[in-house]
Amino acid sequence: MIVSLDLVLLFVFYHPPPRSNSQGLSNREVLARIDFVGGLLSIGGIALFLLGLQWGGYTMYVYQHYHLTEGLGSRRQLLSP
């Protein structure tokens, strides 16, 4: 009930100004500025970190198991600047 009321109020009263491309770039130029390799490495590092947390401890492996130490170590290498 409260969520539906919030959504109705949001659509009725929230009218943000349109976003303008402040630098005047085309869509192709905007895509050229995106760091896809860095994004993929970040996603991979975060996924390895979450897998290490999920698998560790009481479920599948103990924290000293090589699956976890390798995954958490690889995460450190992928996310380091």
C-alpha positions in Angstrom: 0.0 0.0 0.0 2.7 2.5 1.0 4.9 1.5 -2.0 2.0 2.1 -4.4 1.3 5.5 -2.8 5.0 6.4 -3.1 5.0 5.5 -6.8 1.9 7.6 -7.5 3.3 10.6 -5.7 6.6 10.1 -7.5 4.9 10.2 -11.0 2.7 13.1 -10.1 5.2 15.5 -8.4 8.7 14.5 -9.7 9.5 16.1 -13.0 13.3 16.4 -13.4 14.7 18.7 -16.1 15.9 16.8 -19.2 19.5 15.8 -19.1 21.6 17.6 -21.7 24.9 16.4 -23.0 27.0 19.2 -21.6 30.0 18.4 -23.7 28.1 18.1 -27.0 29.3 14.6 -27.8 27.6 12.2 -30.2 26.4 8.8 -29.0 29.4 7.2 -30.7 31.8 9.5 -29.0 30.2 8.8 -25.6 30.6 5.0 -26.2 34.2 5.5 -27.2 35.0 7.2 -23.8 33.7 4.2 -21.8 36.4 2.0 -20.2 35.0 -1.5 -21.1 38.1 -3.4 -20.0 38.1 -1.7 -16.6 34.4 -2.4 -16.2 34.8 -6.1 -17.0 37.8 -6.4 -14.6 35.8 -4.7 -11.9 32.8 -7.0 -12.4 35.0 -10.0 -12.4 36.7 -9.0 -9.2 33.5 -8.2 -7.4 32.0 -11.5 -8.6 35.1 -13.4 -7.2 34.8 -11.6 -3.9 31.1 -12.4 -3.5 31.8 -16.1 -4.5 34.5 -16.2 -1.8 32.1 -14.8 0.8 29.3 -17.1 -0.3 31.4 -20.3 -0.4 33.4 -19.6 2.7 32.9 -20.7 6.3 30.2 -23.2 7.0 28.7 -24.1 3.6 30.9 -25.6 0.9 34.6 -24.9 1.9 36.5 -23.8 4.9 38.2 -20.4 4.6 41.6 -22.0 4.1 40.5 -24.0 1.1 42.3 -23.2 -2.2 39.0 -22.3 -4.0 38.6 -19.4 -1.6 42.2 -18.3 -1.3 42.6 -18.3 -5.1 39.4 -16.4 -5.6 40.0 -13.8 -3.0 43.6 -13.4 -4.2 42.5 -13.0 -7.8 40.0 -10.4 -6.7 42.7 -8.3 -5.1 44.7 -8.4 -8.4 41.7 -7.5 -10.6 40.5 -4.6 -8.4 43.9 -3.1 -7.7 44.5 0.2 -9.6 
